Amino acid sequence: MKFIHLGDLHLGKSLGDFDLTGDQEYMLEQILKIIDEKSVDAVLIAGDVYDKSVPSEAATGMLDRFLSRLAKRNVSVYMISGNHDSDERLHYGSELFETNHIYISAKYEGKLYKQTIKEAGEEMDIYLLPFVKASQVRHFLPDAGIESYDDAVRAVLTNEQIDPSRCNILVAHQYVCGKSEDPELGGSEGIGTRSVGNVEKIGYDCFDAFDYVALGHIHSPQQVGRREVRYAGSPLKYSLSEVNNKKSIPVVTITGKGQVEIDLVPVKPKRDLRHIRGTMKELLDPSKVSAPDDFIYATLTDEDFTNDVMAIFQQVYPNTVKVDYDNSHTREVEQVDISKIAENRSFAELIGDFYKQMYGCEISEEEMSIMRSVAREAGVLYEAD
């Protein structure tokens, strides 16, 4: 069986003020071309199909057209929800979709969605694990002693009693890490010490029973622990941290138990995302300007600041997303210890000053009371404050 592994399409996403609909349509066309050229049997979509829980009409239209064109090619689809997706919206129409071999699991309800397929006399089990929180799994498996996301995923798989002697594939959307290091982040997922966004880390060894694990959530393409546990990565660059990513689509061929070949097919965006650095004169020199329609993050090294710098750059690079400075002034600001600002100042003084700067007037007692309540709930304010 040959399939492609997709993750983090984020249909409907924008980059700064720029709409990416045309870029995402172009990317989906490339994926269809790969499917045709490689004679792909199925597509695994590992969550974050949409960028928002309430997707735009343009986003839902893109997915509708993509799935319809896959169905016309008799290409099966195995799709799960990610933390950006709405369970209900992604699940809508799933029973009808199954008649066209489009299988969707958008919400964990006590059991993994499973499809068994036969190819050239070989059987293969495909399991779909949508994005789950520990609390969701604890509801269905109250006696499993679940304290963390790692516990939750292990409990789900143990409860399923995966047969390691069979050929097994899993599609999942979690933050999975190796023995000694975390996966490289793309930058647009959200970052924490134990989590990406609100997703806690999970050890890759809990997937030992699977021949291939198609992961979503991390935007940089990479393997985790072993080459068969893999993040496809987002097919487009969605943040400055991804400018050096080599985006690709994994084409995976499985000929039997433990027999997995992975071919990373490069994808070229309609408009690349680039980071350029130098003085304004250097960067806007007509003889040095290339690919002006690309999305541009520009870092200026000039010592003097220029008014309306974004408008100036967009005359040459119309899709400039951001312009910042790196000079002696900005480096001096970076070295300021902002923790000193709060020394010997009460919560009320800090909030009151901030409110006055934002709104030009004093904060009321009622508003201060609300701010105190919010701070206590967040664990950053104690009664003594």
C-alpha positions as CSV (number, residue, x, y, z in Angstrom):
1,M,0.0,0.0,0.0
2,K,1.2,3.5,-0.8
3,F,-0.1,6.5,1.0
4,I,0.9,10.2,1.6
5,H,1.0,11.7,5.0
6,L,-0.3,15.2,5.5
7,G,-0.5,17.3,8.6
8,D,-1.3,20.8,9.7
9,L,-2.9,22.1,6.5
10,H,-4.4,25.0,8.6
11,L,-6.8,25.8,5.8
12,G,-8.0,29.4,6.2
13,K,-4.9,30.6,7.8
14,S,-3.4,34.1,7.1
15,L,0.1,35.3,7.4
16,G,0.0,38.7,9.1
17,D,-2.5,40.7,7.0
18,F,-2.1,38.4,4.0
19,D,-4.8,35.9,2.9
20,L,-3.2,32.5,2.1
21,T,-6.2,31.0,0.2
22,G,-4.5,31.2,-3.2
23,D,-1.3,29.7,-1.7
24,Q,-3.1,26.9,0.0
25,E,-5.1,26.1,-3.2
26,Y,-1.7,26.0,-5.1
27,M,-0.3,23.6,-2.4
28,L,-3.3,21.2,-2.6
29,E,-2.9,21.1,-6.4
30,Q,0.7,20.0,-5.9
31,I,-0.4,17.3,-3.5
32,L,-2.9,16.0,-6.1
33,K,-0.1,16.0,-8.7
34,I,2.1,13.9,-6.3
35,I,-0.8,11.5,-5.8
36,D,-1.1,11.0,-9.5
37,E,2.6,10.7,-10.2
38,K,3.2,8.3,-7.3
39,S,0.0,6.2,-7.8
40,V,-1.0,6.7,-4.2
41,D,-3.7,4.6,-2.7
42,A,-4.6,6.6,0.4
43,V,-4.1,9.9,2.2
44,L,-3.5,10.2,5.9
45,I,-4.4,13.7,7.3
46,A,-3.1,14.1,10.9
47,G,-5.2,17.0,12.2
48,D,-5.3,20.8,12.2
49,V,-7.1,20.6,8.9
50,Y,-8.5,24.0,9.6
51,D,-6.8,26.9,11.2
52,K,-9.8,27.9,13.3
53,S,-12.6,26.0,15.1
54,V,-15.1,28.0,13.0
55,P,-13.5,27.9,9.6
56,S,-14.2,30.4,6.8
57,E,-16.3,29.6,3.8
58,A,-13.1,29.7,1.7
59,A,-11.5,27.1,4.0
60,T,-14.4,24.7,4.0
61,G,-14.7,25.1,0.2
62,M,-11.0,24.1,-0.2
63,L,-11.4,21.0,1.8
64,D,-14.7,20.0,0.1
65,R,-13.0,20.3,-3.4
66,F,-9.9,18.5,-2.2
67,L,-11.8,15.5,-0.8
68,S,-14.1,15.4,-3.9
69,R,-11.1,15.2,-6.2
70,L,-9.6,12.4,-4.1
71,A,-12.9,10.5,-4.2
72,K,-12.9,10.7,-8.0
73,R,-9.5,9.2,-8.0
74,N,-10.6,6.3,-5.7
75,V,-8.0,7.5,-3.2
76,S,-9.1,6.6,0.4
77,V,-8.7,9.3,3.1
78,Y,-8.1,8.8,6.8
79,M,-8.5,12.1,8.7
80,I,-8.5,13.1,12.3
81,S,-9.1,16.4,14.2
82,G,-6.3,18.5,15.7
83,N,-6.4,21.0,18.5
84,H,-7.3,23.8,16.0
85,D,-10.3,21.9,14.7
86,S,-13.9,21.8,15.9
87,D,-14.9,18.2,16.5
88,E,-18.5,18.8,15.4
89,R,-17.7,20.6,12.2
90,L,-15.0,18.2,11.0
91,H,-17.2,15.2,11.9
92,Y,-20.3,16.6,10.1
93,G,-21.3,14.3,7.2
94,S,-18.7,11.6,8.1
95,E,-21.2,8.7,7.6
96,L,-21.9,10.0,4.1
97,F,-18.2,10.5,3.4
98,E,-17.5,6.8,4.2
99,T,-19.4,5.8,1.1
100,N,-16.6,7.4,-0.8
101,H,-13.9,5.9,1.4
102,I,-13.3,9.1,3.4
103,Y,-12.9,8.1,7.0
104,I,-13.0,10.8,9.7
105,S,-12.4,10.5,13.5
106,A,-12.9,13.9,15.1
107,K,-13.5,13.0,18.7
108,Y,-12.3,10.2,21.0
109,E,-15.3,8.4,22.5
110,G,-13.8,5.5,24.4
111,K,-12.5,3.5,21.4
112,L,-10.2,4.1,18.5
113,Y,-11.6,4.3,15.0
114,K,-10.2,1.4,13.1
115,Q,-10.2,0.3,9.5
116,T,-8.8,-3.0,8.2
117,I,-7.7,-3.0,4.6
118,K,-6.4,-5.8,2.3
119,E,-3.7,-5.2,-0.3
120,A,-2.0,-7.9,-2.3
121,G,-3.0,-10.5,0.2
122,E,-1.7,-8.5,3.1
123,E,-4.0,-7.1,5.9
124,M,-3.3,-3.7,7.5
125,D,-5.0,-2.0,10.4
126,I,-5.3,1.8,10.3
127,Y,-6.1,3.4,13.6
128,L,-7.3,7.0,14.0
129,L,-6.6,8.9,17.2
130,P,-7.9,12.5,17.2
131,F,-6.4,15.1,19.4
132,V,-7.2,14.1,23.0
133,K,-6.7,15.7,26.4
134,A,-6.1,13.6,29.6
135,S,-9.5,14.6,31.0
136,Q,-11.3,13.3,27.9
137,V,-9.7,9.9,28.2
138,R,-10.1,9.8,32.0
139,H,-13.9,10.1,31.5
140,F,-14.0,6.8,29.5
141,L,-11.2,5.0,31.4
142,P,-11.6,6.2,35.0
143,D,-9.6,3.3,36.5
144,A,-6.5,3.8,34.3
145,G,-4.8,6.1,36.7
146,I,-4.4,8.9,34.2
147,E,-2.4,11.9,35.4
148,S,-0.8,13.2,32.2
149,Y,-1.2,13.2,28.4
150,D,1.4,10.4,28.1
151,D,-0.7,8.3,30.6
152,A,-3.8,9.1,28.5
153,V,-2.4,8.0,25.2
154,R,-0.9,4.8,26.6
155,A,-4.2,4.0,28.3
156,V,-6.0,4.5,24.9
157,L,-3.6,2.1,23.2
158,T,-3.6,-0.5,26.0
159,N,-7.4,-0.5,26.1
160,E,-7.4,-1.1,22.3
161,Q,-5.1,-4.1,22.7
162,I,-3.1,-3.5,19.5
163,D,-1.7,-6.7,18.1
164,P,2.0,-6.0,17.5
165,S,2.3,-9.0,15.1
166,R,-0.1,-7.3,12.6
167,C,0.8,-4.5,10.3
168,N,-0.5,-1.4,12.1
169,I,-0.7,2.3,11.2
170,L,-1.7,5.1,13.5
171,V,-2.7,8.7,12.7
172,A,-2.4,11.0,15.7
173,H,-2.1,14.7,16.7
174,Q,0.0,15.1,19.8
175,Y,3.3,16.5,21.0
176,V,5.5,13.4,20.7
177,C,9.2,13.5,21.7
178,G,12.2,11.2,21.6
179,K,14.3,9.7,24.5
180,S,16.7,12.6,24.9
181,E,15.4,15.6,22.9
182,D,12.2,17.3,21.9
183,P,11.2,17.7,18.3
184,E,12.2,20.9,16.5
185,L,9.4,23.4,16.6
186,G,8.2,25.3,13.6
187,G,7.4,28.4,15.6
188,S,3.7,28.7,14.9
189,E,2.5,26.0,17.3
190,G,3.0,27.9,20.6
191,I,5.8,27.0,23.0
192,G,6.0,25.7,26.5
193,T,8.5,23.8,28.6
194,R,6.4,20.7,28.8
195,S,4.0,21.5,26.1
196,V,3.3,23.0,22.7
197,G,0.3,25.1,23.1
198,N,-1.8,23.1,25.6
199,V,-0.5,19.7,24.4
200,E,1.8,17.9,26.9
201,K,4.7,15.7,25.8
202,I,4.2,12.0,24.9
203,G,7.1,9.5,24.6
204,Y,7.4,8.0,21.2
205,D,7.9,4.5,22.7
206,C,4.2,4.2,23.3
207,F,3.8,3.6,19.6
208,D,6.1,0.6,19.4
209,A,3.3,-1.6,18.1
210,F,2.9,0.5,15.0
211,D,4.8,0.1,11.7
212,Y,4.2,3.8,10.8
213,V,2.9,6.7,13.0
214,A,1.6,9.7,11.0
215,L,1.8,12.6,13.4
216,G,0.4,16.1,13.2
217,H,0.9,19.2,15.4
218,I,4.6,20.1,14.9
219,H,5.2,22.2,11.8
220,S,8.8,21.2,11.1
221,P,9.0,17.9,9.1
222,Q,11.0,15.3,11.1
223,Q,11.2,11.8,12.5
224,V,10.8,11.3,16.3
225,G,12.8,8.6,17.9
226,R,12.7,6.3,14.9
227,R,12.1,7.1,11.2
228,E,8.7,5.5,11.1
229,V,7.3,7.9,13.8
230,R,7.1,11.1,11.8
231,Y,5.8,14.6,11.6
232,A,4.9,15.5,8.1
233,G,5.1,19.2,9.1
234,S,2.9,21.9,7.6
235,P,3.2,22.0,3.8
236,L,3.5,25.8,3.9
237,K,5.7,28.0,6.1
238,Y,3.5,29.7,8.6
239,S,6.1,31.6,10.8
240,L,9.5,33.2,10.7
241,S,11.0,30.2,12.5
242,E,10.2,28.1,9.5
243,V,12.1,30.1,6.8
244,N,14.8,27.5,6.6
245,N,12.5,24.5,6.7
246,K,12.6,22.2,3.6
247,K,8.9,21.4,3.2
248,S,8.1,18.0,1.8
249,I,5.3,15.4,1.6
250,P,6.1,11.9,2.9
251,V,5.1,9.2,0.4
252,V,5.1,5.9,2.5
253,T,5.1,2.5,0.9
254,I,4.3,-0.6,3.1
255,T,4.8,-4.0,1.6
256,G,4.4,-6.0,4.7
257,K,5.0,-6.1,8.5
258,G,8.0,-4.0,9.2
259,Q,8.7,-3.3,5.6
260,V,8.3,0.5,5.3
261,E,9.8,2.8,2.7
262,I,9.6,6.6,3.1
263,D,10.2,9.0,0.2
264,L,10.1,12.7,1.1
265,V,8.9,14.6,-2.0
266,P,9.7,18.3,-1.9
267,V,6.9,20.9,-2.4
268,K,7.4,24.4,-3.8
269,P,5.1,27.2,-2.5
270,K,3.4,29.7,-4.8
271,R,5.1,32.4,-2.7
272,D,8.0,31.5,-0.5
273,L,8.6,33.0,3.0
274,R,12.0,34.6,3.3
275,H,14.0,36.5,5.9
276,I,16.3,39.2,4.6
277,R,18.8,41.2,6.6
278,G,20.9,44.3,5.9
279,T,20.7,48.0,5.5
280,M,17.7,49.5,3.8
281,K,19.9,50.6,0.9
282,E,21.2,47.1,0.4
283,L,17.9,45.3,0.7
284,L,16.1,47.7,-1.7
285,D,18.9,47.9,-4.3
286,P,17.1,47.0,-7.6
287,S,20.1,45.0,-8.7
288,K,19.8,42.7,-5.6
289,V,16.0,42.4,-5.4
290,S,14.8,38.8,-6.2
291,A,11.4,37.1,-6.1
292,P,9.7,40.3,-5.0
293,D,6.3,38.6,-4.6
294,D,7.6,36.3,-1.8
295,F,6.5,36.9,1.8
296,I,9.2,38.9,3.4
297,Y,10.4,39.4,7.0
298,A,13.1,42.1,6.9
299,T,15.6,43.0,9.6
300,L,17.3,46.3,9.1
301,T,20.7,47.0,10.5
302,D,20.6,50.8,10.0
303,E,21.4,52.8,13.1
304,D,18.7,55.4,12.3
305,F,15.0,54.5,12.3
306,T,12.9,55.4,9.2
307,N,9.3,56.5,9.4
308,D,6.8,54.5,7.5
309,V,9.3,51.8,6.8
310,M,6.6,49.1,6.1
311,A,5.1,51.3,3.3
312,I,8.6,51.8,1.8
313,F,9.3,48.1,1.8
314,Q,5.9,47.1,0.3
315,Q,6.6,49.3,-2.7
316,V,9.4,46.8,-3.6
317,Y,8.2,43.7,-1.8
318,P,4.4,44.0,-1.8
319,N,4.0,41.0,0.5
320,T,6.2,42.3,3.3
321,V,4.9,40.8,6.5
322,K,7.1,42.4,9.1
323,V,10.1,44.8,9.3
324,D,12.2,45.1,12.5
325,Y,15.6,46.5,13.5
326,D,18.7,45.0,14.8
327,N,21.1,47.8,15.8
328,S,22.8,49.2,18.9
329,H,19.6,50.8,20.1
330,T,17.5,47.6,20.0
331,R,20.3,45.5,21.5
332,E,20.4,48.0,24.4
333,V,16.7,47.6,25.0
334,E,17.0,43.8,24.9
335,Q,19.5,44.0,27.7
336,V,17.2,45.9,30.1
337,D,16.0,43.6,32.9
338,I,12.3,44.1,32.8
339,S,11.9,42.3,36.1
340,K,13.2,45.4,37.8
341,I,10.2,47.4,36.6
342,A,7.9,45.5,39.0
343,E,10.2,45.7,42.0
344,N,8.6,47.2,45.1
345,R,5.4,47.9,43.3
346,S,2.0,46.4,44.2
347,F,-0.4,44.6,41.8
348,A,-2.7,47.6,41.9
349,E,0.0,50.1,41.0
350,L,1.2,48.0,38.0
351,I,-2.3,47.4,36.7
352,G,-3.3,51.0,37.3
353,D,-0.3,52.3,35.4
354,F,-0.9,50.0,32.5
355,Y,-4.6,50.9,32.4
356,K,-3.8,54.6,32.4
357,Q,-1.3,54.2,29.5
358,M,-3.9,52.2,27.5
359,Y,-7.0,54.3,28.1
360,G,-5.8,57.6,29.4
361,C,-7.8,57.5,32.6
362,E,-7.8,55.9,36.1
363,I,-9.1,52.3,36.5
364,S,-12.3,52.0,38.5
365,E,-12.6,50.0,41.7
366,E,-15.0,47.6,39.9
367,E,-12.5,47.0,37.1
368,M,-9.6,46.6,39.6
369,S,-11.7,44.0,41.4
370,I,-12.2,42.0,38.2
371,M,-8.5,42.2,37.4
372,R,-7.7,40.8,40.9
373,S,-10.2,37.9,40.4
374,V,-8.7,37.0,37.1
375,A,-5.1,37.2,38.5
376,R,-6.0,34.9,41.4
377,E,-7.6,32.4,39.1
378,A,-4.4,32.4,37.0
379,G,-2.3,31.8,40.1
380,V,-0.3,35.0,39.8
381,L,-1.9,36.9,42.7
382,Y,-2.3,35.9,46.3
383,E,-4.5,37.4,49.0
384,A,-1.6,39.3,50.5
385,D,-1.3,41.3,47.2
